[in-house]
Amino acid sequence: MIDLKSLREDPDVARASQRARGEDPGLVDRVLAADERRRRLLTAFEQQRAEQKEISRSVGKASPEERPQILATAKALAEEVKAAEAQAQAAQTELDELLTQLPNLVLDGVPPGGEDDYVVLKEVGTPRDFAAEGFTPADHLDLGQGLGAIDTERGAKVSGARFYYLTGVGARLELALLNAAMDTALAAGFTPVITPTLVKPEIMAGTGFLGAHADEIYRLEADDLYLVGTSEVALAGYHAGEILDLTDGPKRYAGWSACYRREAGSYGKDTRGIIRVHQFHKVEMFSYARLADAEAEHQRLLGWEEQMLALADLPYRVIDTAAGDLGSSAARKFDCEAWLPTQERYLELTSTSNCTSFQARRLGVRERGERATHPVATLNGTLGTTRWIVAILENHQQQDGSVRVPEGLRPYLGGLEVLAPVGR
């Protein structure tokens, strides 16, 4: 939710943000008009209520002859006050509805445009030249099936398309990744958390996930609960309605959870293997920070993500996501994308977002200042997820169908150096 006071003082910032996102800048003016109407009606209601109270107090002092007229006036005023209150409440509802449509304001420096208008900030590592090595790389599904690690056929039999089983070394590899991610988080001072994966509507709405992409979310109608697509949702709600003490720095949590996404609108995209699936596991960093510290904290989250990529020994690039490709809550987002040899493209493995005070205002998370309380900033970032298996298998494969285990992950696999095809 946007700070209305700042919006009134400098609406051009919000209009520019909307244009950068490719959204309607006229929404800003509709919000301001609704806000002006709400304040005008609220003032009228308060004036009428004060008049009504004054008249009511005069009843006891009135003479018997004056009292009937004063009572009639008080009754008429009561009806007017009731109508004025209803109008003010309706104006508040209209304003709230418009505010939920207004995404976070993008930060200075975020590239304008859509999905393809990102800016590459850096590239790390060199993709392998498989032609020079004398063989054509296999894709992650063929490798996974050969290793007895991925079973999509039985996943589809049991649950439908975009479901899978991780078996044998596949299950071990995922646990290795997530445990390495949690160790990275612990070393950085994060508190580990196993989060709920079902949340209330107000928590899902508070994080900004019930806007344009609400069709991506699974909802349990009978219970009025939502399945999370990331533990960011549960972690954002963890301190909802609370006042935090951030004098010693950001509060950092690392959430481990199953995640669920409907993948609505992705028909025909990444249908092979486990790149785009309905269920996966993830370790997610989440920080509550002072607004003044948010941009520095964002860089720290990105640094920890890059530590994990180095652990997995993957060639990758970091991109500054364009405004039109940001979620409604994010003011800036950096993605780390690993090279995918068989598709000759980069595949997103991590993202980290600075949501400034957008989520905290919705969820009522504040910090205590010297004279008053203030909304905090919330930030999130991926440390490890099931999708990493795709990049690890393809980038570390060998000609015989085996896969070299990155040195950084070997301690989490009992020292195993090579994943061998089944039967060898």
TATA-V414866 format. One record per backbone hydrogen bond with DSSP energy under -1.0 kcal/mol. NH is the residue of the N-H (numbers start at 1). CO is the residue of the C=O. E is the energy in kcal/mol with one decimal. If there is no record, write none. Layout:
NH	CO	E
NH	CO	E
This chain:
7	3	-2.0
8	4	-2.6
9	5	-2.0
10	6	-2.3
13	10	-1.2
15	11	-2.3
16	12	-2.6
17	13	-2.0
18	14	-2.4
19	15	-2.2
20	16	-2.4
21	17	-1.8
23	18	-3.2
27	24	-1.4
28	25	-1.1
30	26	-1.9
31	27	-2.3
32	28	-2.3
33	29	-2.4
34	30	-2.2
35	31	-2.4
36	32	-2.4
37	33	-2.3
38	34	-2.5
39	35	-2.5
40	36	-2.2
41	37	-2.6
42	38	-2.4
43	39	-2.2
44	40	-2.1
45	41	-2.4
46	42	-2.4
47	43	-2.2
48	44	-2.4
49	45	-2.5
50	46	-2.1
51	47	-2.1
52	48	-2.4
53	49	-2.3
54	50	-2.0
55	51	-2.4
56	52	-2.5
57	53	-2.1
58	54	-1.1
67	63	-2.1
70	66	-2.1
71	67	-2.8
72	68	-2.2
73	69	-2.4
74	70	-2.7
75	71	-2.4
76	72	-2.3
77	73	-2.6
78	74	-2.2
79	75	-1.7
80	76	-1.9
81	77	-3.1
82	78	-2.3
83	79	-2.1
84	80	-2.7
85	81	-2.6
86	82	-1.9
87	83	-2.1
88	84	-2.3
89	85	-2.5
90	86	-2.3
91	87	-2.2
92	88	-2.0
93	89	-2.3
94	90	-2.4
95	91	-2.3
96	92	-2.7
97	93	-2.3
98	94	-2.0
99	95	-2.7
100	96	-1.8
104	328	-3.3
107	331	-2.1
110	107	-1.8
113	20	-2.0
117	114	-2.1
119	320	-1.7
121	318	-3.0
122	318	-1.2
124	316	-3.6
133	129	-1.2
135	130	-2.0
143	139	-2.4
144	140	-2.8
145	141	-2.8
146	142	-2.1
147	143	-1.9
149	144	-3.5
150	144	-1.1
151	165	-2.5
156	152	-2.4
157	153	-2.1
158	154	-2.2
159	155	-2.7
165	151	-1.6
167	149	-1.9
170	167	-2.6
172	168	-2.0
173	169	-2.4
174	170	-1.9
175	171	-2.2
176	172	-2.4
177	173	-2.4
178	174	-2.5
179	175	-2.5
180	176	-2.3
181	177	-2.3
182	178	-2.3
183	179	-2.2
184	180	-2.2
185	181	-2.2
186	182	-2.6
187	183	-2.4
188	184	-1.1
189	186	-1.5
190	185	-2.6
191	252	-2.2
193	254	-2.8
195	256	-1.1
199	226	-2.4
204	200	-2.1
205	201	-3.0
206	202	-1.7
207	203	-1.3
208	205	-1.3
209	204	-1.6
214	211	-1.5
216	213	-2.0
217	214	-1.7
220	225	-3.2
224	220	-1.4
225	220	-1.4
226	199	-2.6
227	218	-2.3
228	197	-2.3
233	230	-1.4
235	231	-2.6
236	232	-2.5
237	233	-1.6
240	237	-1.6
241	363	-1.9
242	239	-1.9
244	366	-3.7
249	246	-1.7
251	288	-2.3
253	286	-3.0
254	191	-2.6
255	284	-3.0
256	193	-2.6
257	282	-2.0
259	280	-3.2
260	228	-2.6
261	278	-1.9
262	216	-3.1
266	263	-1.6
269	266	-2.6
278	162	-2.1
280	259	-1.9
282	257	-2.0
283	384	-2.6
284	255	-2.7
285	381	-3.8
286	253	-2.4
287	379	-2.7
288	251	-2.6
289	377	-2.5
293	290	-1.3
294	291	-1.1
297	293	-2.4
298	294	-2.3
299	295	-1.6
300	296	-1.7
301	297	-2.4
302	298	-2.1
303	299	-2.1
304	300	-2.1
305	301	-2.0
306	302	-2.1
307	303	-1.6
308	304	-1.6
309	305	-1.9
310	306	-2.1
311	307	-1.9
312	308	-1.8
314	309	-1.7
316	124	-2.5
317	337	-2.1
318	122	-2.5
319	335	-2.7
320	119	-3.0
321	333	-2.4
323	111	-3.3
324	113	-2.8
325	322	-1.9
326	323	-1.5
331	354	-3.2
334	352	-2.3
335	319	-2.0
336	350	-2.2
337	317	-2.8
338	347	-2.4
339	315	-2.3
340	345	-2.9
344	340	-1.2
345	340	-1.2
347	338	-3.1
349	336	-2.9
350	336	-1.9
352	334	-2.4
353	380	-2.0
354	332	-2.4
355	378	-2.3
358	355	-2.0
361	357	-2.5
362	358	-1.2
363	359	-2.4
364	360	-1.1
365	360	-2.2
366	242	-2.4
367	374	-3.1
368	244	-1.5
369	372	-2.8
374	367	-2.6
376	365	-1.6
377	289	-3.5
378	356	-2.0
379	287	-2.1
380	353	-2.0
381	285	-1.9
382	351	-1.8
383	283	-2.8
384	283	-1.2
386	281	-1.7
388	385	-2.0
389	386	-2.0
390	387	-1.3
392	388	-2.6
393	389	-2.6
394	390	-2.0
395	391	-2.4
396	392	-1.8
398	402	-2.7
401	398	-2.3
403	419	-2.2
404	396	-3.0
405	417	-3.0
409	406	-1.8
412	409	-1.2
413	410	-1.7
415	410	-2.9
416	413	-1.5
419	403	-3.5
422	146	-2.7
424	421	-1.7
